[in-house]
């Protein structure tokens, strides 16, 4: 924690060094305001990650809220300050010497606007996103089969029961044939969060609700959460499948553990081929629920038609949407990998800072259609 504080202080000091002298030369009160912002931010930011270790609820959640808002706002402030440095070089080359003064004021103002807009976008209920997926040879009985996908809710210090209840109500209103919950549901233990996850017991669909683990379940005590979600009535798929009979046709729904689960429990190693083992090859649709999009490279040769994933948050807020592409093959939306369709949701909640910017949250309403 001391190392983290040291890094945080250095980064804040760099921003102050690059902005405060130019800001003070123009408007002293603006410089004083930015200085106060930087001092407060440097003190609060680590609390977003560590508050629940060192304080008791509800104080821990309040500290976490403040720290996570500080994390999101400083992210924008730091990135914009860095971009301003490149702008200064260009301005000097072109003789635009006034750029130095007004950009020093513009950077914190834009960062504040980004923070407020991102907070609004993160806290509002995720919009329903309708997606049609074309399956070659789909039987008429399965044409129009619907799946409601939610993912990456991250129940934790800033996402509580009312937020989850609103999501459950919106999903149930869709009347989907099945519901898929593709991981990263929680950020905390069953003891801390079971009451906030309880509304998930009300999820209702003709063929039930299916869940697969994400990486954050392993940070939060995966075995305990698996047991708790089963108690709530969700079917947890651990490298296994079920066969749904819908209007006389078969549909395979398989699920794998998180791509990195073996780092926490070797028995949970993700295995799409094992999830398919024994499934009827005549099934018209073979669907895989996998938290991380990169499971697709094993899912495609295993014979799946469709993979539903999350994990990326679509980058959650600029500019991290560009960074996600370095770690995952698909960032958001419907993509093709050989014979496999991969749909990657931007997530239904958010992780860490309550901030979404140019990466809206979603409740996905997928519909299978004949190709």
N, C-alpha and C positions, 0 to 999 in steps of 0.2 A: 504493500500500500504506500510506503514511503517513496519507493521508486516511481510509482504512478504519480504521486503528488509532485515529485520533482520534475517529471516530464511535463505535467500540466502547467506548472508555474513557468517553466522555460518557454513553452509555446505561447502562453498569455503574455509573457514579457516581450517576446519577439513582436507580437501584434502591436503591443503598446509602443514599442520602439519605432515601428514603421508608421504608425498612424498619429500618435499623440503630438509630436512636435509640429507637424503640418496642420493638425486640427487646432492646436492652441494658437498658432499664428493667425488664424482666422476668427475663431470663436472660442473664448476661454471657457464658457459654460458648457459647450459641447464636449470639449476636451475633458473637463471635470466629470461629466456624465459618463463618457466612455471609460475613463480611469476607474470610476466606481463600478461600472459593469464588469470590467476585467478582474478587479479584485474579488467581487462577489462570485463571479463565474469560476475563478480558480479555486475558491474555497468550496463551492457547492458541487462542482462537476464530479469528483470521485464518489460523492454520496449516492449518485445514481446507480453505482455498481455495488457499493459496500454498505449502504445504510441498513439493510435488513440483517446484516451480520452483527452490527454493533448497537442497534437500538431496538426497542420494543414497539410493536404496532400499537396505536396508529402513527406514532411519531416517525417510525421507520419509513412508512409509506409517504408521509409528507416530505421527509428529507429526500427520498428517492424521486418523488415528483419534481422537486426543485432541482435536484442534480441532473435528472434526465432532460428537463427543459434547458438547463444550462449547457448540457452536452450538445443538444441539437442546435442551439443558437451559436455556440462557439464554433461548431463545425462550419457553419455558413460564414461566420466572421473570419475564420482562419483561411478558408478557401478563397474568399473574395479578396482578402489582403494579399494572398499569394498571387492571384491574378492581377491585382493592381501593380505588383512589382513588374510584371511583364509589360503592363500598360505604360508604366513610367519610362521604361527603356524605349518603347515606340514613340512616346510623346517627346522625349528629348531629341530623338532622331529627327522628328518632324518639326521641332520648335514649338510645341504646344506646352509652354511652361506653366500655364494656368491649370493644367490637368492635375498637378500635384495637390493643390489646395482643395479643389472641389471633389476630387476622388477620395480624399481623406475623410470628407463628410459623407460621401455617398456610400462608402463601404459599410459602416455600421447601420446606416439607415436601411439599406437593402437587406442586410442580415436580419434586422428586426422585422422587416416586412415578410421575409422568407419564414421566420420563426412563427409569426402569427398566422400566416396562411397555412403553413404546414401543420400547426396545432389544430386549426379548424378542420382541415382535411382528414387528419388522423382520428379525431374524436367523433366525427359524424358517422352514422351508420353506413357501412359499406353498400355501395350500389349493386344491384343485380346486373350481371353481365351475361347476356344470352349468347351461346356459341353452338353452332351446328357442326357435327362431325360426320363426315361422309365415310361410310363403311361399305366397300364393294361387296355385292352379293347379300346385303342385309335382308333377311326375310321380312315380309310385310308386317308380321306380328311384332317385330322389334323396331320398326320404323316409328320414330317419335318417342322411344324410350328415353326417359329423362333422368339426369343425375344432378343433384345439388352438391356442389363441392365447396367446403369451407376449409381453411388452412391457415396456419401461422397466426392464430389469435393471440397467443402469448398472454394468457391470463397471468397477472402478476401485480407489481406495485401500482401500476396506473390503469390496468384493465380489470374491472371487478364485475360482480354479479349483474348489475343493471346493463352493462355493455354486452354481456353474454346473453342475457334474456332478450335483448333487442335483436341480436343475431338469430337466435333460435326462432323467434316469432317470424322473422323475415324468411327464413328457410322453410318453415312449415307452411307458410302462405303460398309457396311455389307448388306444393302438391307433387313433388318429384317422386319417381318410382323408387329411387334409392338415394341415400345420402353418403357422401364420402368425406371423411375428415382426414386430411393428409399431413398430420403431424405438427409439431411445435405448438401444441395447444397451451402449454403452461411454462411459466418461469418461476418455479418454487415448489415446495414439497406438498404432499397430500395434506399434511397437518395444517399448513398455512392456507391452502387454496381450495380445499374440497368443497366448502360452502359456495364458493364463487363458480365452480365448475358444475354444480348440481343442476342448473337449468338444462344442461345437455341431455338429461334424462327425458326431457319432453320432445326431443327430436323425433319426428314421426314420418315414416315413408312406407309405402306398400311392401317393399322388400328389405326394409331395415336400414340401419346406420352402421358404417364400417370405418374403422380407425386403423391407421398405421403410425408407428412412432417416428418422430423427428429427432434431430440432434439435441434439442432442448429438453426432451423427456429424459434423456440420459444424464443431463446436467442436474435434473430435478428429482431423480429416483425413479427410474423407468419401471421397475417391477411393481412398486407401490402404485404407480399411476395406471399401469395395465390392469391391476386388480380393481382399482377404483372405477375405471371406465367400464369394465365388465359389470361391476355392481350397478352402474347407472344404465346398463342395457345396451351399450355399444359393443359391436362385435369387433374384437381386436384381431387383426390378421398378422401373424408372425411367420412370414415365409410359407404361407399356405393359401388355399383358395376355398371358395364356396361356389356351388352351381345354383344359379337362380333359374327357376322355370317361369317364363313369362309368356302367357298366351300360347302355350304349347311349344315354345322354343327355349333353347338353353343359352344361358349367358354366364360366362365364368368371370367371377370377381376375385382377383388375387391381391395379396398385399405383402410387402416386404418391410423388414425393419430398416431403420435409417442406414444410409450408405456407410456411415462411419461407426455403426453400433458395435462392431467387433473391438473397437478401441476401449470399450467399457465392459463388454461381456462377450467373450468369444462365442458363446452359445447363441448369441443374437446376430451373428454375421449375416449380412444381407445377401439373399440368394434368389434372384428371379426364377432361375431354372427349378429350384426346389419348390417355389411357390406354384409353378405350373405342373409339377409332377402329379400324374394321375388324373389330370383334367381331361374331360372328353374332347378329343380333337375335332369332333364334328360340331362343337359349339360355334354358333354364328358369330359371337363376339367374345374375345378374350381380353379382359381389361385388367391392368395392373395399377394399384395404388402404391406410389413410391414417393417419399418425401422429397428427395433431391432429384432434379432432372437428370443428373449424370448416371442414374440407374438405367437410363434408356439404352446404354451401350450393351448391357447384359439382357435387357428385356426384349430387344428386337430379335436376336437369334433364338430366344426362348419361345418365340411364336406368338407374342402378344400383338393385338391390333391397336391398342390404345393404352397410353400411360397418363395418369393424372398426378401432377406434382405441385409443389409449392417451393418453400425454402428461400427463394431469391428476393421476395417482397418487391420484385421489379426494380430493385435498388433502393426503394423506399423514399429517398429524397436525393435531389441533385447535389453533387455530381457522382454519387456512389452508384447510380444506375449504370455508369460506364465501367466501374470496377468489378461488378458482378460477372461480367463477361469473361474475366480472367480466370474465374473459378468454376463456372457452370456453362454447359454447352447451349442452354436456352435460358433466356432471362424472363420472358413473359409471352403469353399467347400460345397459339397453335402452330406447331412446327412439325416437320416430317423428318424421320430418320429411317431410311430404307422403307420397309413396309409398315413401320410403326408411326402412328400419330402420337405426339407428345403435347399435352396441354399443361402449361406452367402458369399457375395463378399468381397474381401479385400479392395475395394474402388478404385475410379478412380483418386482421387487427394490425399490429405493428410491434416491432421489437425496440426496446430501449427508448430513445427520444420520441415523445408523442409528436411525430412530425412526418408528414407525407407531402412530397412536392414533385409533381410530374410523374407520379407513380401511384395512381389511386388504388385504394383497397377495393376488394370485390367479393361478392357472393356469386359464384359461377353457376349458371343454369345451363348445363350441357344437354344437347338433344342428339341422339343417334338418327341419322338419315341414310337412306339407300344411296350408294354411290353409283 
